[in-house]
Amino acid sequence: MILLLSACGNSGTSRTLPQQRPTYTEEEYEEINHARDPLFDSYDDDYVIHEWNEEQTGIGRPYGICAVEGGAYVCDFDNHCVVKIDREGNHAASYGTLGAELGNFTNPTAIFCHDGQIYVLDQGNNRVQIFDMDMNYRQEVSYQSVTFDRNDYFHDMAVDQNGTIYLSVWTNAASYGVYYISDDGAAIAVTPRISGALAEYRGEVYAMNTFMNYMVGGSYTMTDGENFFVKCTAGGLTQLAELPYKFTPADFCIVNDVIYAVSLHGYERQLDRLTMEGKLDSAVYIFETKERDWSNILNEPVTFPFYIEVVDDDHIYAVDSLWKTVYYFEKK
C-alpha cells in the first residue's frame, strides 16, 4: 500500500543549545513538555523492507551495524561478539567471545568503518578495538573508565580525520555527554554536555542530542525536548541547526549532504531524511508498533537503543535492539 507523503517543517520559536542545564519551575516544565512539532504521518512506498529476527541472524541483542562487502557486521551485546550477516540477513560468521583478551569483547555497542579499518566500541573493557576489513585484529585504543550509573554505557562512536575517537552516552545524571579519547587515554567530556548519537561525515564528527537535561523544581530530570544538530571537536560543540522540537533522534547518518535519522518522537519510531539545516525533507519509513517485552526493562542497557547504517539512498540498515530486529531497506 502506498502512503502519501505529508510535508512539514520546524515550527515555533528558534532555540539555542544551552551551555548548562536549564532550570524550570514545575509549571513551566509542564507547559514546554506538552509542546510538540509535527513530524510525518505517512511515507512513500519506495523500499522493499526486509526484517531479520534473532533466529535468522543468530544475534542475541543487535547493537551497532556497519555495512561491508557481502553484508554487514553487527555488534551482539548479549553474546559479546561481532556477527557478520549476509545480504539476506543470514548468520555468516562470528568474531570474538566474552573476555578481555585481544579480539574478544564485553558487551560491544558500536561498530564503525574508518580509513579502511573496522572500529569496535568494546565498552565493557574500556577500549576501542581496531580490525582490518576481515576482522583480523590490528590494535586497541584503551581509555580511562568513566563512572556511570547502572545500565548506562558508551553506546555510540565516531572517528574524525585526525583519528580522534569520540564516544557518547545517552543517559546518566552525572556523566552524560560526548567524550573524546585524548593521547594519554583519558576520556574527556566535550562541552556543552549533551546526551546523544554521533556520526562521521567527510572527516568531521557530528552529534544530535537525544534528550535534554533539566532541573525542575530543584530536581534533575532528563526527557525529550530541544534537539540540535552540532559539530564536535575537542574544543567543544558548535550548533549547526535546530531540529524539530522533541524529534528525539536515536541515531543518524549523513550521506551526500542528506541526514538520515531515526526519531523516537512520541514513541512513534520513524526513519526520516533531513537537510543539513535540520529541516524535515521526507519520511523513509514509519516503523510498525510492535508489542515489546518490558519485563526486563530495568536491566536493559538503554531504554530505546536504535542504530542505522546508510550505504546510500538505495540501501539502508536499521537495528531495533529492544525488538532484536535488523531491518534492511532496498529501493525498489
Secondary structure, 3 states (H helix, E strand, C coil): CCCCCCCCCCCCCCCCCCCCCCEECHHHHHHHHCCCCCCCCCCCCCEEEEEECHHHHCCCCEEEEEEECCEEEEEECCCCEEEEEECCCCEEEEECCECCCCCCECCCCCEEEECCEEEEEEHHHCEEEEECCCCCEEEEEECCCCCCCCCCCCCEEEECCCCCEEEEECCCCCCCEEEEECCCCCEEECCCCCEEEEEEECCEEEEEEEEEEEEECCEEEEECCCCEEEEEECCEEEEEEECCCCCCEEEEEEECCEEEEEECHHHCCEEEEECCCCCEEEEEEECCCCCCCCCCHHHCCCCCCEEEEEEECCEEEEEECCCCEEEEEEEC
